[in-house]
Amino acid sequence: MAVGCASCRRTRTAQDPSETRLCANSAASNLPTTSMTTLSATFTPTPLGNRAGWMGSYSSSDDGFYENGIWHSVGYPGSYKNAERAVLQAAISPEDADISGDGAVLDFEPPFADHGWSGGPLFGWVDDQPRVVGIERGEEEEDLLFVTLDDDTVFSGGEHMVNLVKYGYANWPAT
């Protein structure tokens, strides 16, 4: 069966209806296809988390929990292989963790995240279980005139993040 992508107008042949790929030019496309480009995302009938497991999420109201932890992060920085390969930043600890209400802000120096890392998880082992404790949100600079005084990679976490994960599970359950 031949199907066309409404976005890029290319025709593809569907071979297996259980295999669905997105055309690289159309995030809205969800047509059964064979691989059209190297930039296609594969969807399986079984959610990946059900097959490989979930990391879970965790928060703490103690800044020492974050500052004294050994964390890892994965992202797809644009400066490495055009963001086509994941990069692991392992065994890192923040220079500072600020807890405000239900939110946490974690600053890492020197900065390691590049464009494309945004949304990458900060994770580690909590009570012998893998847990995500933050999400990369960008880089922060403090400047005085023309001199950069501080340059950090910044993650957000805390109870707000955990509640967002719970909301996602409640409203879009993995089946």
C-alpha positions in Angstrom: 0.0 0.0 0.0 1.5 3.4 -1.0 0.8 6.3 1.3 1.9 9.9 0.9 3.2 12.3 3.5 1.0 15.5 3.6 4.0 17.5 4.7 6.8 16.6 2.2 4.6 14.9 -0.5 6.9 11.8 -0.7 5.4 8.5 -1.3 6.2 5.5 0.9 5.2 1.9 1.0 3.6 0.5 4.1 4.7 -3.1 4.8 3.8 -3.7 8.4 0.8 -1.9 9.9 2.2 -2.4 13.5 5.3 -0.4 12.5 4.7 3.3 12.4 7.3 5.9 11.5 7.2 9.6 11.4 8.5 11.4 8.3 11.4 13.6 9.3 9.6 16.6 7.7 6.3 16.1 9.5 5.9 15.7 13.2 2.2 15.4 12.7 2.4 12.5 10.3 1.7 9.1 11.8 1.5 7.0 8.7 2.6 3.3 8.4 5.7 3.4 6.3 9.1 2.0 5.7 12.1 4.2 6.7 12.1 7.2 4.4 15.1 9.1 5.8 17.6 8.5 8.6 15.6 11.0 10.7 12.6 8.9 11.4 11.2 7.9 14.8 9.8 4.4 15.3 6.7 3.8 17.3 6.0 0.3 18.6 2.6 -1.2 19.7 4.0 -1.6 23.2 5.3 1.6 24.9 9.0 1.5 25.5 8.7 2.0 29.2 6.6 -1.1 29.5 9.3 -3.1 27.7 12.4 -1.6 29.2 11.1 -0.2 32.5 10.6 3.3 34.0 13.2 5.4 35.9 10.7 7.1 38.0 11.0 10.6 39.4 12.0 12.0 42.8 12.3 15.3 44.7 13.6 16.5 48.0 13.1 19.6 50.0 16.8 19.3 51.2 19.3 21.1 49.0 22.0 18.8 50.4 20.3 15.8 48.7 21.0 17.4 45.4 24.4 18.9 46.2 25.8 15.7 47.7 24.4 13.4 45.1 26.2 11.8 42.2 24.1 12.5 39.1 24.2 11.8 35.4 22.6 13.5 32.4 22.0 12.5 28.8 21.3 14.9 25.9 21.7 15.4 22.2 24.0 18.4 21.9 24.1 20.1 18.5 27.9 20.4 18.7 28.3 16.6 18.7 27.5 14.7 15.5 24.8 17.3 14.6 22.7 16.1 17.6 22.3 12.6 16.0 24.0 10.8 18.9 23.3 10.9 22.6 26.0 12.1 25.0 26.3 11.1 28.7 27.7 13.5 31.3 28.4 11.1 34.2 29.2 11.5 37.9 28.4 15.2 38.3 27.3 17.2 41.3 25.8 20.7 41.3 27.8 23.6 42.7 24.5 24.9 44.1 20.9 23.7 44.6 18.2 26.2 45.5 14.9 25.0 46.9 12.0 27.4 46.6 8.6 26.1 47.6 7.9 23.1 45.4 10.7 23.8 42.9 14.4 23.1 42.8 17.0 24.8 40.7 20.4 23.0 40.3 23.4 24.8 38.9 26.4 22.9 37.4 29.8 24.5 36.7 31.5 24.3 34.3 28.6 24.3 31.9 28.4 21.1 29.9 25.1 21.2 28.0 24.9 22.5 24.5 22.0 23.4 22.3 19.8 20.3 22.0 20.4 19.1 25.6 17.3 21.0 26.8 14.8 18.7 28.4 17.5 16.0 29.1 17.1 14.2 32.4 19.3 14.5 35.4 19.2 11.1 37.1 20.9 8.9 39.6 20.2 6.2 42.2 17.8 7.0 45.0 17.0 4.2 47.5 18.6 1.7 45.1 16.2 2.7 42.3 17.0 4.9 39.2 15.2 8.2 39.5 15.1 11.4 37.5 15.6 14.4 39.8 15.7 17.2 37.3 15.3 18.3 33.6 17.9 20.5 31.8 16.5 23.9 31.1 19.4 25.9 29.7 22.5 27.8 30.5 22.8 30.8 32.9 25.4 33.5 32.8 26.1 36.2 35.3 28.0 39.1 33.6 29.5 42.3 34.9 30.0 44.7 32.0 31.8 42.6 29.4 33.2 39.9 31.8 31.4 36.6 32.5 31.5 36.0 36.2 29.7 32.7 36.3 28.5 30.3 33.6 26.3 27.3 34.6 24.2 24.6 33.1 20.8 24.7 34.9 18.3 22.0 35.7 14.9 22.3 37.2 13.4 19.7 39.5 11.5 19.4 42.8 7.9 18.5 43.6 6.6 20.5 40.6 8.4 18.1 38.3 7.2 15.0 40.1 3.7 16.3 40.0 4.0 16.9 36.3 5.1 13.3 35.8 2.2 12.0 37.9 -0.2 14.2 35.9 1.2 12.7 32.7 0.7 9.1 34.0 -2.8 9.8 35.1 -3.9 11.5 31.8 -1.9 9.5 29.3 -1.4 6.0 30.8 0.9 3.5 29.1 -1.2 0.7 27.8 
